[in-house]
Amino acid sequence: MLVLTTPPTTIKCMSEQTIALVTGANKGIGYEIAAGLGMTVGVGARDARRGEEAVAKLRANGVDAFAVPLDVTDDESVQAAAALFEERFGRLDVLVNNAAIAGAWPAAPSAATPESLREVLETNVIGVVRVTNAMLPLLARSTRPRIVNQSSHLASLTLQTTPEVEFGEVNGTYTPSKAFLNALTVQYAKELPNIKINAACPGYVATDLNGFQGTSTPADGARAAIRLATLPDDGPTGGLFDDAGTVPW
């Protein structure tokens, strides 16, 4: 098992004017990722007011943060965000695709509708592709580019088909959307060997995504993404990881 241990010196090295974007970062896990990266971080948020409030809080805690109005389901919004980074920095070093929705829960496959599935895929999959592809020209100018896609243990087909692993009620929208995201992560990593591209499993975190029923804190859930975003040059790519190490696909 590969354990994702990141020496403090590695984070310090990458944090020197390293530019990051975290989508869905005004609250929950995304906020904690922005707080823990140790970088100049764009706080992506659909709601401009909430984004500015998050930035003010981050700055008060010593984080070099700025607001990025960003709706991952909207082409114009994403292109405007890319233009902001182009104008301000001319590059992007780290992209964390954190924004996601749960959709109706629980939603067994037999109860899912085309509309409910499209809604979840639009944010959790298509939104990731939309943002990633818009930011790739900026990431190409980085000397140490990293992409982290926020996945879930629920998306592991291996774990889902292991009899002794219990994940609760069956879900036909959110869970498949994250499995789709895992497959995309692998394909991006194959296409773009010069970028470290991995997927992170935050665990069962208490956020509004699950009605705050999770057993871990948002700070706990941010750790895997932060470590993948600050990987050394010999770190892995095209993998699925949680805070303890490798998660099976």
Buried (B, 14 or more C-beta within 10 A) or exposed (E): EEEBEBEEEBBEEBBEEBBBBBBBBBBBBBBBBBBBBBBBBBBBBBEEEBBBBBBEBBEEEEBBBBBBBBBBBBEEBBEBBBEBBBEEBEBBBBBBBBBBBBBBEEBEEEEBEEEBBEBBBBBBBBBBBBBBEBBBEBBEEBEBBBBBBBBBBBBBEEBBEEEEEEBEEEBBBBBBBBBBBBEBBBEBBEEBEEBBBBBBBBBBBBBEBEEEEBEBBBBBBBBBBBBBBBBEEEBBBBBBBBBBEBBEB
